C-alpha cells in the first residue's frame, strides 16, 4: 500500500517537479535534446526488498582459468548471519626430475635418508608497516572476524579423486560446489593435531634442524621468502610423510602427475570451531606459492656404514596446484529481525528487489519519458553495522534474478560494471551508510517497451567473476561464484525506516507542448 501511495503522490506532483534545465543533457541513447523542446524532472519510487538464501556457490576454478581469486580458511561467526567454516581442498604438483639421491656412489658406499622436517606453507596477504626490534612488522590483510579467538586446524589426506571432467559425462567439464562432500583419511597429518590456530603477522621465518641418521644435528637452515612475507606454517608428521612420499619416490606412483594424482589425491586443510577469524589467501603470487616442503638429508657412509664421507641437504617442494576447491560449511543463520535484510558472501544470503510492479511500469510507459538517470539506493542498518568497515563489503552487485538463470543487467554490458557503481557510501562520520546502483539503461529499456521481461533484481556481495567479459557481448550469465565472506545488514521498505527506505530515483526529460 505504501508503495502505491508514494507512486500516486509522485505523479500528482508531476507538474511541480518539472523544471527547466540550464544545460544540454542526453537520454540513454546518447541523443542530444534541446532545452527548448524538453523539460526535466525527478521522481522517487519506493521498492520492495526481501531476503533470499544462497544454498551453494561454485567453489572450483575450472571454468575461470583454473583458480579462484581467493581461498578462505578459518571460522567466521557473527550472530546476525550464518556461521561459516571454510576449508581448502587441493591437489599437489610433483617436482620435475624428482630423485631421492642425485648422485651415483661407489659400490662400497651406503646412502641413508633422514627426514628433517615437513611444513605446509600458506602465504598471507600482508602489508609491511616497517621494522622494529623484533623484525619486520606486517599488517595482515583480508582477515575478518575475531583474531583473538582461535579455530581448530587439521590437515587430512584426500581420498576423493578430483576429476577435471564430469565422471558421468566426460565431454563436459566437472563442477565442484561449496557444499561438496569429500572423503578423507581419518588420520590427521599435522604434527600438532587439533591445532588451535591464531593468525600471526610475525610468522616470517622458520628454522630447519638438519640431522644425521644418528639423530645428531649437523646444521640449522633459516628459511625466509621475498620481503620476509609472513605465512601460515603447519608442521606435518615426519614419519608419515616419509612413508607416503620419500619411500615411494622410486615407485610407479611418482612416474607422472596423473599417476601421482591417483596415488596421493590431495590435501584437505580443514577449519572447525565456533569462533575465530577467517583468512583470505591468494594462491596466485608467483614469488611465494602455497606448498608442502619436505626437508631431508642424505648421509653417505663408507666402510660398512661407519665413516661419513658426505651429507647432502635436500628440499622437495610440492605446490598446491591442479584442482583446488573451497568448502564452506554453513550453519543456519538466525531469522532476520523485522525490517532487515542480511547480505552475506559465499553461500550466505542476498537481497531480492522488486523495483517496479506491472501497474507501475504501465503507468510509467504512458508518460512518454526519456530516462536520463535511474539510481537504486539501499540503506545500511546502522544499528547492526555501526562503524564496522572491516567486515562490511566495500561493494555489492546487482543483476536480474530469474527463476532459473541469473543474468546481467544491460548496464553491465553497455556501460560496464564499474559505471553501475554498487560501492559502499559512508556518512560524514566515516560509517557505512548506503549502496547505490546506476541502472539507467535497464529502466529506460523497460519504460520504452524495448524490454518486456520485468524480473526482480538480485543484490549480493560483489565478486570479480561478476564482471562480464568485455570482448564477448553474449556473456550475460552471472557466474555462481563468491569467495568474499563479508556481511552487511540492509533495511527493507518497512515504514518505520522513514527516509532510509530503499528507493528508485528516476531523472527524466519530457517533451514540452508546442504553442500554436
C-alpha positions as CSV (number, residue, x, y, z in Angstrom):
1,X,0.0,0.0,0.0
2,X,2.8,2.4,0.9
3,X,4.4,1.7,-2.4
4,X,1.3,2.6,-4.4
5,X,0.6,5.7,-2.4
6,X,4.0,7.0,-2.9
7,X,3.7,6.3,-6.6
8,X,0.4,8.2,-6.9
9,X,1.9,11.1,-4.9
10,X,4.8,11.4,-7.2
11,X,2.6,11.7,-10.3
12,X,0.2,14.0,-8.6
13,X,3.1,16.4,-8.1
14,X,4.5,15.9,-11.6
15,X,3.7,19.5,-12.7
16,X,5.6,20.9,-9.7
17,X,8.6,18.6,-10.3
18,X,9.1,19.7,-13.9
19,X,11.8,22.3,-14.1
20,X,13.8,24.0,-16.8
21,X,17.3,22.7,-17.4
22,X,20.1,25.2,-17.9
23,X,22.5,22.7,-19.7
24,X,22.2,20.3,-22.5
25,X,21.6,16.7,-21.5
26,X,21.4,13.3,-23.2
27,X,19.0,10.4,-23.0
28,X,20.2,6.8,-22.7
29,X,20.6,6.6,-26.5
30,X,23.0,9.5,-26.3
31,X,20.7,11.7,-28.4
32,X,21.3,15.3,-27.5
33,X,18.0,17.1,-27.0
34,X,17.3,20.8,-26.9
35,X,16.3,23.0,-23.9
36,X,13.5,24.5,-25.9
37,X,11.8,21.2,-26.6
38,X,12.2,19.3,-23.3
39,X,11.8,19.8,-19.6
40,X,13.3,17.6,-16.9
41,X,12.0,16.1,-13.6
42,X,12.7,13.6,-10.9
43,X,10.5,11.0,-9.2
44,X,11.3,8.8,-6.3
45,X,9.6,5.4,-6.1
46,X,9.7,3.0,-3.1
47,X,10.9,-0.5,-3.9
48,X,10.2,-3.8,-2.1
49,X,13.3,-5.7,-0.8
50,X,13.2,-9.2,0.6
51,X,15.8,-11.6,1.9
52,X,16.9,-14.7,-0.1
53,X,19.0,-17.6,1.0
54,X,22.0,-18.8,-1.1
55,X,22.2,-22.5,-1.0
56,X,25.6,-23.1,-2.6
57,X,28.1,-21.5,-4.9
58,X,30.7,-22.8,-7.4
59,X,33.9,-23.5,-5.4
60,X,36.4,-24.5,-8.1
61,X,38.3,-22.6,-10.7
62,X,37.8,-25.0,-13.6
63,X,35.6,-22.6,-15.6
64,X,37.6,-19.4,-14.9
65,X,41.2,-20.3,-15.8
66,X,41.8,-23.0,-13.2
67,X,42.0,-21.0,-10.0
68,X,39.7,-19.0,-7.7
69,X,40.8,-15.5,-6.9
70,X,41.0,-16.2,-3.2
71,X,40.7,-19.2,-0.9
72,X,39.2,-18.9,2.6
73,X,40.5,-20.7,5.7
74,X,39.0,-20.2,9.1
75,X,35.8,-19.6,11.0
76,X,33.5,-16.5,10.9
77,X,30.7,-16.5,13.4
78,X,28.6,-13.3,13.6
79,X,25.3,-13.7,15.5
80,X,23.4,-11.9,12.8
81,X,24.4,-14.2,9.9
82,X,25.3,-17.8,9.1
83,X,28.3,-19.3,10.7
84,X,30.9,-20.3,8.1
85,X,33.8,-22.8,8.5
86,X,35.9,-22.5,5.4
87,X,38.4,-25.2,4.3
88,X,40.7,-25.7,1.3
89,X,41.0,-28.8,-0.9
90,X,43.9,-29.1,-3.3
91,X,45.9,-31.5,-5.3
92,X,49.7,-31.4,-5.1
93,X,52.1,-31.0,-8.0
94,X,55.2,-33.2,-8.1
95,X,58.5,-31.5,-8.8
96,X,60.3,-32.1,-12.1
97,X,63.3,-34.5,-12.0
98,X,62.3,-35.8,-8.6
99,X,65.0,-38.1,-7.2
100,X,65.8,-39.2,-3.7
101,X,69.5,-39.5,-4.4
102,X,71.0,-37.2,-7.0
103,X,74.5,-38.7,-7.4
104,X,75.8,-42.2,-8.2
105,X,78.1,-43.5,-5.5
106,X,80.7,-46.4,-5.4
107,X,79.5,-49.9,-4.5
108,X,81.2,-49.7,-1.1
109,X,79.0,-46.8,0.0
110,X,75.7,-46.6,1.6
111,X,73.2,-43.7,1.4
112,X,70.8,-43.2,4.3
113,X,67.9,-40.7,4.0
114,X,66.8,-38.9,7.2
115,X,63.7,-36.7,7.0
116,X,64.4,-33.4,8.8
117,X,61.0,-31.8,8.9
118,X,57.9,-31.1,6.7
119,X,56.0,-27.9,6.5
120,X,52.7,-26.9,4.8
121,X,53.1,-23.2,3.9
122,X,50.3,-20.8,3.0
123,X,51.4,-17.2,2.4
124,X,49.3,-14.4,3.9
125,X,48.3,-11.3,2.1
126,X,50.2,-8.6,4.1
127,X,51.4,-5.1,4.0
128,X,54.8,-4.1,5.5
129,X,54.4,-1.4,8.1
130,X,58.1,-1.2,9.0
131,X,60.7,-2.9,11.1
132,X,61.2,-2.9,14.8
133,X,63.5,-4.6,17.3
134,X,61.8,-8.0,16.7
135,X,62.0,-7.7,12.9
136,X,59.6,-6.9,10.0
137,X,56.2,-5.7,11.2
138,X,53.4,-6.6,8.9
139,X,49.7,-5.9,8.8
140,X,47.7,-9.0,7.7
141,X,45.2,-8.1,5.0
142,X,42.0,-9.7,4.1
143,X,41.0,-11.1,7.5
144,X,37.6,-10.8,9.1
145,X,36.3,-11.9,12.5
146,X,37.9,-12.1,15.9
147,X,41.6,-12.7,15.6
148,X,41.9,-13.0,19.4
149,X,39.9,-16.3,19.2
150,X,41.3,-19.5,17.7
151,X,39.8,-22.0,15.4
152,X,40.8,-25.7,15.2
153,X,43.0,-26.6,12.2
154,X,43.8,-30.1,10.8
155,X,45.2,-31.5,7.6
156,X,43.9,-34.7,6.0
157,X,44.9,-36.8,3.1
158,X,42.1,-36.7,0.5
159,X,40.6,-39.9,-0.8
160,X,38.1,-38.3,-3.3
161,X,39.6,-38.3,-6.8
162,X,39.4,-34.8,-8.2
163,X,38.3,-35.1,-11.8
164,X,38.6,-32.2,-14.2
165,X,35.9,-33.8,-16.4
166,X,32.4,-34.8,-15.3
167,X,32.7,-38.5,-14.4
168,X,29.2,-39.2,-15.8
169,X,29.8,-37.2,-19.0
170,X,33.5,-36.7,-19.8
171,X,32.5,-34.5,-22.7
172,X,31.9,-31.6,-20.3
173,X,33.9,-30.1,-17.5
174,X,33.4,-31.0,-13.9
175,X,31.9,-28.7,-11.3
176,X,32.6,-28.6,-7.6
177,X,30.3,-26.6,-5.2
178,X,30.8,-25.2,-1.8
179,X,28.8,-28.0,-0.1
180,X,30.6,-30.8,-1.9
181,X,31.3,-33.9,0.2
182,X,34.9,-35.1,0.2
183,X,36.2,-38.4,1.5
184,X,39.3,-38.1,3.7
185,X,41.5,-40.4,5.8
186,X,40.7,-40.4,9.4
187,X,44.4,-39.8,10.3
188,X,45.4,-36.2,10.8
189,X,48.7,-35.4,9.0
190,X,49.5,-32.3,11.0
191,X,52.2,-32.9,13.7
192,X,50.1,-31.0,16.3
193,X,46.6,-32.5,16.0
194,X,43.6,-30.3,16.5
195,X,45.9,-27.3,16.5
196,X,44.3,-24.1,17.9
197,X,45.2,-21.6,15.2
198,X,45.6,-17.8,15.6
199,X,46.8,-15.6,12.6
200,X,50.3,-14.3,13.3
201,X,51.8,-11.4,11.4
202,X,55.2,-12.3,12.8
203,X,55.5,-15.7,11.1
204,X,58.1,-14.6,8.6
205,X,60.9,-17.3,9.1
206,X,61.4,-20.9,10.1
207,X,64.3,-22.9,11.3
208,X,65.1,-26.4,9.9
209,X,67.3,-28.6,12.1
210,X,69.4,-30.8,9.8
211,X,70.1,-34.3,11.2
212,X,72.3,-37.2,10.6
213,X,70.9,-40.8,10.6
214,X,72.1,-41.0,14.2
215,X,69.7,-38.1,15.1
216,X,72.6,-35.7,15.7
217,X,72.1,-32.2,14.5
218,X,74.8,-31.1,12.0
219,X,73.3,-27.8,10.8
220,X,70.4,-25.3,11.0
221,X,68.8,-23.6,8.0
222,X,66.9,-20.3,8.2
223,X,64.1,-20.2,5.7
224,X,62.7,-16.8,4.6
225,X,61.0,-15.5,1.5
226,X,60.8,-12.4,-0.6
227,X,60.4,-9.3,1.7
228,X,60.2,-11.8,4.6
229,X,56.5,-12.2,3.8
230,X,54.6,-13.8,6.7
231,X,53.0,-17.2,6.1
232,X,51.0,-19.9,7.8
233,X,53.4,-22.7,8.7
234,X,51.9,-26.0,9.6
235,X,54.4,-28.8,10.6
236,X,53.3,-32.2,9.3
237,X,54.2,-35.6,10.7
238,X,57.7,-36.5,9.5
239,X,57.4,-40.3,9.8
240,X,54.1,-40.4,7.9
241,X,55.3,-38.1,5.1
242,X,58.4,-40.2,4.7
243,X,56.3,-43.3,4.3
244,X,53.9,-41.6,1.8
245,X,56.5,-39.6,-0.2
246,X,60.2,-40.3,0.3
247,X,59.9,-44.1,0.5
248,X,57.7,-44.1,-2.7
249,X,59.9,-41.9,-4.9
250,X,61.1,-44.8,-7.0
251,X,57.6,-46.4,-7.4
252,X,55.3,-46.1,-10.3
253,X,53.1,-43.7,-8.4
254,X,55.7,-40.9,-8.9
255,X,56.4,-41.5,-12.6
256,X,53.9,-38.9,-13.8
257,X,51.5,-36.3,-12.5
258,X,48.4,-38.4,-13.4
259,X,49.9,-41.5,-11.5
260,X,50.6,-39.3,-8.5
261,X,47.1,-37.7,-8.5
262,X,45.6,-41.2,-8.4
263,X,48.0,-42.3,-5.6
264,X,48.0,-39.1,-3.4
265,X,44.8,-37.4,-4.3
266,X,45.4,-34.2,-2.4
267,X,45.0,-32.4,0.9
268,X,42.1,-31.1,2.9
269,X,43.1,-28.2,5.1
270,X,40.1,-28.1,7.5
271,X,39.0,-25.3,9.8
272,X,36.4,-26.0,12.5
273,X,35.1,-24.2,15.6
274,X,32.5,-21.7,16.9
275,X,34.7,-18.6,17.0
276,X,37.8,-17.2,15.4
277,X,38.7,-15.4,12.2
278,X,38.8,-16.1,8.5
279,X,41.8,-15.6,6.4
280,X,41.6,-14.9,2.7
281,X,44.6,-16.5,0.9
282,X,45.8,-15.7,-2.6
283,X,47.3,-18.6,-4.5
284,X,48.4,-16.6,-7.5
285,X,51.6,-15.0,-6.1
286,X,54.4,-16.3,-8.3
287,X,57.1,-15.4,-5.8
288,X,55.7,-17.4,-2.9
289,X,53.1,-20.1,-3.7
290,X,51.4,-22.4,-1.2
291,X,53.4,-25.7,-0.9
292,X,54.4,-28.7,1.1
293,X,58.2,-28.5,1.7
294,X,60.0,-31.7,2.6
295,X,63.4,-31.2,4.1
296,X,65.7,-34.2,4.3
297,X,69.4,-35.2,4.5
298,X,71.2,-37.9,2.5
299,X,74.1,-39.2,4.6
300,X,76.7,-41.1,2.6
301,X,78.7,-43.8,4.5
302,X,81.7,-45.9,3.6
303,X,83.3,-48.9,5.2
304,X,80.1,-50.7,6.1
305,X,78.3,-47.6,7.3
306,X,80.9,-46.4,9.8
307,X,82.6,-43.5,8.0
308,X,80.6,-40.5,6.8
309,X,82.0,-39.2,3.6
310,X,79.2,-36.7,2.6
311,X,76.0,-35.1,3.8
312,X,73.6,-33.6,1.2
313,X,70.8,-31.3,2.2
314,X,67.7,-31.6,0.1
315,X,64.3,-29.9,-0.2
316,X,61.4,-31.1,-2.4
317,X,58.6,-28.7,-2.8
318,X,55.1,-29.9,-3.8
319,X,53.0,-26.9,-4.8
320,X,49.3,-26.8,-4.0
321,X,48.3,-26.9,-7.6
322,X,46.0,-28.6,-10.1
323,X,42.4,-28.7,-9.0
324,X,41.9,-26.5,-5.9
325,X,38.5,-26.1,-4.3
326,X,36.9,-24.4,-1.4
327,X,34.5,-25.9,1.1
328,X,32.1,-23.7,3.0
329,X,30.4,-25.4,5.9
330,X,27.4,-23.1,6.6
331,X,25.4,-23.3,9.8
332,X,21.9,-21.8,9.6
333,X,21.7,-18.2,10.5
334,X,19.0,-16.6,12.7
335,X,15.7,-15.4,11.5
336,X,16.4,-11.8,10.3
337,X,15.0,-9.1,12.6
338,X,11.8,-7.5,11.2
339,X,12.5,-5.0,8.5
340,X,16.1,-6.0,7.9
341,X,17.8,-7.9,5.1
342,X,21.1,-9.8,5.8
343,X,23.6,-9.8,2.9
344,X,26.4,-12.4,3.3
345,X,29.0,-13.5,0.8
346,X,30.0,-17.2,0.0
347,X,26.9,-19.4,0.4
348,X,25.2,-16.9,2.7
349,X,22.3,-14.7,1.7
350,X,21.3,-11.9,-0.8
351,X,18.5,-9.5,-1.4
352,X,15.8,-9.7,-3.9
353,X,14.5,-6.3,-5.1
354,X,11.1,-5.6,-6.8
355,X,11.8,-2.3,-8.4
356,X,8.5,-1.9,-10.2
357,X,5.1,-3.5,-10.2
358,X,3.4,-4.3,-13.5
359,X,0.9,-1.4,-12.9
360,X,3.7,1.0,-12.1
361,X,5.5,0.0,-15.3
362,X,2.4,0.5,-17.4
363,X,1.9,3.9,-15.8
364,X,5.5,5.0,-16.5
365,X,5.2,3.9,-20.1
366,X,2.2,6.1,-20.6
367,X,4.3,9.2,-19.5
368,X,6.4,9.2,-22.7
369,X,9.6,9.9,-20.7
370,X,13.2,9.9,-21.8
371,X,15.2,8.4,-18.8
372,X,18.3,10.4,-18.1
373,X,19.3,8.6,-14.9
374,X,18.0,5.8,-12.7
375,X,19.5,5.1,-9.3
376,X,18.6,2.3,-6.9
377,X,19.6,3.1,-3.3
378,X,19.8,0.6,-0.5
379,X,20.4,1.7,3.1
380,X,22.6,0.1,5.7
381,X,21.1,-0.8,9.1
382,X,23.3,1.4,11.3
383,X,22.1,-0.3,14.5
384,X,23.6,-3.6,13.3
385,X,26.6,-2.4,11.3
386,X,27.7,0.6,13.3
387,X,31.2,1.8,12.4
388,X,32.4,-1.6,11.1
389,X,34.1,-1.0,7.8
390,X,36.3,-4.1,8.1
391,X,33.6,-6.8,7.9
392,X,31.3,-4.8,5.7
393,X,31.7,-5.4,2.0
394,X,33.1,-2.5,0.1
395,X,30.8,-3.3,-2.9
396,X,27.6,-5.1,-3.8
397,X,26.5,-6.3,-7.2
398,X,23.0,-6.0,-8.9
399,X,21.7,-8.4,-11.5
400,X,18.5,-9.9,-12.9
401,X,17.4,-12.7,-10.6
402,X,15.4,-15.0,-12.9
403,X,13.7,-18.2,-11.8
404,X,16.4,-20.4,-13.4
405,X,19.1,-18.0,-14.5
406,X,20.9,-15.0,-13.0
407,X,21.8,-12.6,-15.8
408,X,23.5,-9.3,-16.3
409,X,21.6,-6.0,-16.4
410,X,22.1,-4.3,-19.7
411,X,24.1,-1.5,-17.9
412,X,26.8,-4.0,-17.1
413,X,27.2,-4.8,-20.8
414,X,26.7,-1.3,-22.3
415,X,28.3,0.9,-19.6
416,X,30.4,-1.6,-17.7
417,X,30.1,-2.9,-14.2
418,X,32.3,0.0,-12.9
419,X,29.7,2.5,-14.1
420,X,27.0,0.6,-12.3
421,X,28.6,1.6,-9.0
422,X,27.4,-0.5,-6.1
423,X,30.2,0.8,-3.9
424,X,29.7,1.4,-0.2
425,X,29.0,5.1,0.6
426,X,29.9,6.4,4.1
427,X,28.3,9.1,6.2
428,X,30.0,12.2,7.4
429,X,31.5,10.2,10.3
430,X,33.0,7.6,8.0
431,X,30.5,4.9,8.9
432,X,28.7,2.6,6.4
433,X,25.6,4.3,5.1
434,X,24.2,3.1,1.8
435,X,24.9,1.5,-1.6
436,X,23.8,3.0,-4.9
437,X,23.4,1.3,-8.3
438,X,23.2,3.1,-11.6
439,X,20.6,1.1,-13.7
440,X,19.7,3.8,-16.2
441,X,19.8,1.7,-19.4
442,X,17.8,-1.1,-17.8
443,X,15.0,1.2,-16.6
444,X,15.0,3.1,-19.9
445,X,14.6,-0.1,-21.8
446,X,11.7,-1.2,-19.6
447,X,9.9,2.2,-19.9
448,X,10.4,2.4,-23.6
449,X,9.0,-1.1,-24.1
450,X,12.1,-2.4,-25.7
451,X,12.4,-4.8,-22.8
452,X,9.3,-6.6,-21.8
453,X,10.7,-9.0,-19.2
454,X,10.2,-7.4,-15.7
455,X,12.2,-9.5,-13.4
456,X,13.2,-8.9,-9.7
457,X,16.8,-7.8,-9.2
458,X,19.2,-9.7,-7.1
459,X,21.8,-7.9,-4.9
460,X,24.8,-9.8,-3.5
461,X,28.3,-9.3,-2.3
462,X,30.4,-8.4,-5.3
463,X,32.9,-11.0,-6.8
464,X,35.4,-10.3,-9.6
465,X,33.8,-13.1,-11.6
466,X,30.5,-11.0,-11.7
467,X,32.1,-8.8,-14.4
468,X,31.1,-9.8,-18.0
469,X,33.9,-10.5,-20.4
470,X,34.3,-7.1,-22.3
471,X,35.1,-8.8,-25.7
472,X,32.1,-11.1,-25.5
473,X,28.7,-9.3,-25.9
474,X,26.9,-12.6,-25.4
475,X,28.5,-13.0,-21.9
476,X,25.3,-12.2,-20.0
477,X,25.0,-15.0,-17.4
478,X,26.2,-14.2,-13.9
479,X,28.6,-16.8,-12.7
480,X,27.8,-18.5,-9.5
481,X,31.0,-17.7,-7.6
482,X,31.5,-16.0,-4.3
483,X,34.6,-16.1,-2.1
484,X,34.1,-12.8,-0.2
485,X,32.7,-13.7,3.2
486,X,31.9,-10.2,4.3
487,X,28.4,-9.2,5.7
488,X,26.1,-6.3,5.9
489,X,22.6,-5.7,7.1
490,X,20.3,-3.7,4.9
491,X,16.9,-2.1,5.6
492,X,13.8,-3.1,3.7
493,X,10.7,-0.9,2.9
494,X,9.2,-1.0,6.4
495,X,7.6,2.4,7.0
496,X,9.4,2.7,10.3
497,X,12.6,3.2,8.4
498,X,11.4,6.6,7.2
499,X,13.7,8.2,4.6
500,X,16.1,5.3,4.8
501,X,13.7,3.0,3.0
502,X,15.1,1.7,-0.3
503,X,14.3,3.8,-3.3
504,X,14.4,4.0,-7.1
505,X,15.1,7.6,-8.3
506,X,14.4,8.3,-11.9
507,X,15.5,11.5,-13.6
508,X,13.8,12.1,-16.9
509,X,13.0,14.5,-19.6
510,X,9.7,15.1,-21.2
511,X,8.8,16.8,-24.5
512,X,7.0,20.2,-23.9
513,X,3.8,21.1,-25.7
514,X,4.3,23.4,-28.6
515,X,2.1,26.5,-28.8
516,X,0.1,27.2,-31.9
